[in-house]
């Protein structure tokens, strides 16, 4: 059975693109949310195996949501995907108790690699990482759909 991922970002094109890549990598996207409040509601209902969470969002930002999610679902890994990670990634990771902080400037390829690492990789998923690395696409450039 595929491991499930909840995608949380206020920018719909990022969610759509990330969903596509996650499915290609062999994981199930169990839900999407556009802000921290929706993320908490969906995570409590869906019990995902992993959450990809944007930092800057309306209504409730990713930092607030991560703190609540870690209290409610302490075993669920969280990848913070943010434009604001440069230079602060380790401090942010420790402060929010999340497993990984990935800069949007590094691209979605790094998020997918992190998901594979955190959830364990099947042979298909390990091969997918190699395919991602070989692609000539905006993913390779690293600044894919930055917002």
N, C-alpha and C positions, 0 to 999 in steps of 0.2 A: 504494500500500500504506500502511495506517495506521501511524503511529509507535506504539511500544509503551511502556507505563508500568508500573513495578513499584510497588505500594502497600505501605508498611510502617508499621503502627500496631498496638499491642497491644490496642486496643479495637475489637472486630469491627464494631460498628455504624458506626464512622467509616469503616472499610475498605469496607463494603457501600455506604454512601452515596457515598463518593468514587468507587468503581468505577462506579456508576450515572452520575454526573455526567461522568466522563471518557469513558465510552462515548457518552453523549449529545453530547459535544463532538466526536466523530468519531475518537477515539484508541482504541487497543486496550489493554486491561489484560492484560498477559502473566502476571502473578502477584501474589500477596499473601503477606505475611509478618507474623508477630506479634512478632518481636524482631530484634535486630541480626544474630545468628548466621544465622537463617533468611534474612534479607535478603542477606547475603553469598553464601550457598549458591545462592539463586535467581538473584541477579544474575549470578553466574559462569556458571550454566547457561543462563539465558534471554537474556542480553545486551540488556537493555532500552535504549530510546532515552533514558529519563529515569527517575529514582527519586524518589518522594515518601517522605520518611523522618521518622518521629516522633522526637523527642529522648528523652523519658523512656519507657523500656521495660525489661522484665525481661531477665535473662540477659546481654544486651549492649545498652547504650543506643545511641541514634542517633549520638552524637558519636564513640564508638569505631568503630561501623560505617562512618560517613562517612569516617573516616581510612583504613580498610582499603579501602573501595570506591574512593576516589580514587587509591590506589596501584595497584589491580588494573584499574580501568576509568577511567582519567584523563579520557577524553573524554565520559563520561556525566554529564550535568548532574544535580545533586541539589537538590531543594527540601526544606529542613528545615521541617516543619510542627509547631509546638510551642506549648504554652501559655505557655512561659517566654521568649518572644522580646522582649517589650516592653522597650525601652530598650537591649537588648543585641544586637539583630539584626545590626548591622554588625560588631561585634566577633566575634560567633559565626560569621558568614559568613566572615570573614577567617581566623579560627582553624581552622575546619574545611575551608576551601577549597571551600565549596559555593556554588552560583550564587545561591541565594535562601533567605532565612529568612522564613517567613510565620507570624504569630501565629494560633493557633486562634481568638483573639478577633476577628480580622479575617474569619474565615469561609472556607468552601471556595470561594466565588466567586473570591477572590484567588488561591487555589491554581490553579484552572482557568485564570484569566487568565495566570498565570505559566507554566503548561505551554504554553499557546498561544504566548506570547512566546518561550519557550526553544526550542520545537520547530518554530516557524514555523506560520503559520496559513493554512489554505485558506479559500476564500470561506465554506464551511459553518461553519468554526470561528470566523471573525470574526463571522458572524451569530449564532452561539451566545452569544458574549460579550454582545451586545446583548440577547438573550433573557434571559440570566441577570440582567442589570442591571435589566430591566423586571419580573421576577417579583416577586410579593408572596408571599414565603416566608421561612422561617427563614434562608435564605442571605442575604437582603437585610438582615436584622437583624444579621448578622455573628457571632452567638454560637451557631451551629449545632453541635449535638452536641459541645460543649466537654467535654473530659475531661482 
